[in-house]
């Protein structure tokens, strides 16, 4: 055994030990495992839980953290984000992604679903950081940002040639029904089928895009992408603020996952209609049995990558919108933020603490004043903790952080500040 975490608390309130060999969990429970361990971690005053799963983000946008908040979406894109993104180099994306990885390691996320440009730089950064991810380039019809289709085909060739680390997989991401033509949606669906890849897409983030989709194609957005083949492959659907019951029922019949981004949706006021307020309809999604995951979206619209904060917002938003304080209880919220995301992304060997699962484990510091005393660990994880309560982050069997220290952070910080200054200057 490479690593043994002794006398640790679990989410159900029980205590036991976690044994790790290579990148797998090989022991879990109250008995002390036989044999020696190369490294022993004292787990007393720690809570062990699966690493959190951020199922939709644009990681290198950490460079734009806080750059143009409190603005209308189109003005923010046209005046701030797009001009800055045009200046991004491969090195900028590398350091922006390293900064995102450092923040995720600090706050207990071990798997994320990325959609951004210059993917090979992102892959190199994730490889160096030690995290697990599915990466994809955001495809937009009409040649915005060069030949994106050509880049997607090149990426697939790189991936199939074995040029990605084992911890990193590839997906295809048609950006959204309003930025990708029906022909290009079909092109993506076919390519995903041919190469056995999952898909990621933004759907029903705002009421305007729903109304425009109905006006142009005569269908609500989820039915529109279904018609063009997107849902044949495992697909993560980011946002889903305006999905109705019929759409959720249809999605439940496909290998689809709705990825809820409560903080981003609140910040950009995505649920605000003319005389109606939309919200991701969690009770109906649960009732019809569609898989649900949780995410931060990019830091430009959040403004951090803290999945603990996201869990609290998700649960509170569900309670507030449904008028039911029992809606999305704590244990269910933790499940959505771990297993829900991992299953939705096809990483079914992580997102859970089980013998045989990948060793993606985080330890919370239960001596933190925020977590004292403890009656229900699930409740603390959702309502009391924040990402800085994470003491230890382990991904793929490797300790990436202990006591809040991340290797190489000083250089990551300096290089990210330099890159941010240049592209926004
Ligand atoms: Zn997004």
Boltz pocket constraint, residues with backbone or C-beta under 6 A from the ligand:
constraints:
  - pocket:
      binder: B
      contacts: [[A, 56], [A, 57], [A, 58], [A, 202], [A, 238], [A, 297], [A, 298]]
      max_distance: 6.0
